[in-house]
Amino acid sequence: MYLQAELYISEFDEENKALVESIKQTAPRGLNGFTPKNLSFEIAYWRKANAIHGWFVRNVQDGVDECQTSYVPLEKLEELKENCEKVLADMSKAPELLPSTSGFFFGSYDYDEWYISDLENTVEKLDKILKNPNVEKWAIMYHASW
């Protein structure tokens, strides 16, 4: 389970020329005359955080869980972070806001120390992402694969 950020870059933008050149020089197979247009990088990773995955399926993927890649608006990341903080402050809200989700390779479904750790890690990751000064330029995508 991960979030990936994609950033459109143009070699004609003075700000990106050095970045484009460094990519061209270090690409393992060369770029065959093509100019990079999108830079993609992982910004968050989870393992067996079933409540977090379930939240993305319900709130970003319209209930469809087929290992697809889905666009995540920043407002949704803010909502997820707020839900995590609410549950961490009051665990009785867990079944309503971030219920455990059953599924293949999901580990424990209990509201235990692993569940709490997943939420704490999610808050930490999302806080870093949302505070990044360039986050508005990114297209953020969620993907899970089993």
N, C-alpha and C positions, 0 to 999 in steps of 0.2 A: 504494500500500500504506500503510495507516495504522491506528493505534489510536485509538479514540474512547472517551471516558469519558462515561458518562451518570450524572447525579445526580438522584435524586428530590427534589423540593422541595415543601413545603407552605406555603401562605400562613398557615396556622394555627400554624406553628412560629415563635415570636418571633424566632429566629435568622435566619429566611429572609424576614421581612416586607419589609425594605428591598430585598432582592434581587428579590423578586416585583414590588414596585412599580416598580423601575427598569426591569425587563423590560417591564411593561405600558406605561410611558411612552415607551419607545424602540422598541417593536415597529413595523416599518414600516407594517403594515396594521392596527395595533391588534389586540387579542385578542378583540374582539367579545364581551366579557363572560366569556370563558373565562380560567381561571387556569392559568398554566404548571404542569405537573406534573414534567416532566423537562427538565433542562438538559443539553445535549450539547456536547462540545467535543473537538477534536483534541488528542491528547497525544503522538503520534509519527507520523512520516512517513518512508517510504523510497521510493526510486526504483530499480527494477531490481536490488534486493537478492534475487537468486533463491534463495540458500541460506536466507535468513530466511523468505521466502515458503514455501519447501518445508517448513521446520520447522513453520510454522503449519498447513499443510495436513496434515502427518503427525500432529502432536501435539494439535491443537485441532479440526480439521475432519474427523477420521476418514477422511483420505485423499480427501475430496471437494473438488474445486477448481472451483467454479461461480460464482465472484465473489460468494459469499454472505457475509453478515455473521455472525460467530460470537463467542459469549461466550468470554472468556479469563480463567480464574481466576488470581489473583495468583501462586499456586504455579507456574503454567506460565510466567509472566513471569520468575520467579526462576530456573526451570530453563533458560530460553533464555539469560538473562544468564550463568549458570554455564557453559553450553556454549560461549558465545562466549569467555569468559575462558579456558576450558580449551584451545580451539583457538588462541587468540592466544598462549598460553604454549607450545604444542606443535602446530605446523601439521600434523604427521603424523596428528593426530586429526580433521582436517577432513572427510575422506571418510566417517568413521563418525558423527561428531556433527552436522555441518552440511554435508552434501554439496551441491554445486552442483546446481541443479534446472533442467532444460530446460523451455522453454515460450515462448509468444508474448511478444515484447517484453522478453526477459530479459537481453539484453546478454551479457557474457562469462561463460563457464563455467569459467574458469581460477581457480586458487587464487593470485591475483596481488595487486598492491597495491590494486586495487578491492575485491576480496574482503575483504582485511584492513581496509580503510577501512569497509566495511559493518559488519563485526563491531565495530570500535572505536566507531562511531557508535551501534550498537545498545546496547552496554554503557553508553555515556554517557546515552542516552535512557531506558533501563530503570532505571538508577540513580536518575535524577531522579524518575521515576514512583514507584518503590518507596519512596523516602525521603519522599514527600509525606505530610504528617501526615493528610490526608483520604482517602488512597487506599482505605482500607477501606470508605468510603461509596460508592465508585464501582462501577458495572458497566462493565467494560472490554470493548470489542468490537474484533475485527479484521476488516478489509475490504480486499480488493484488487479493482481493476477495470482492465481493459485496454482 
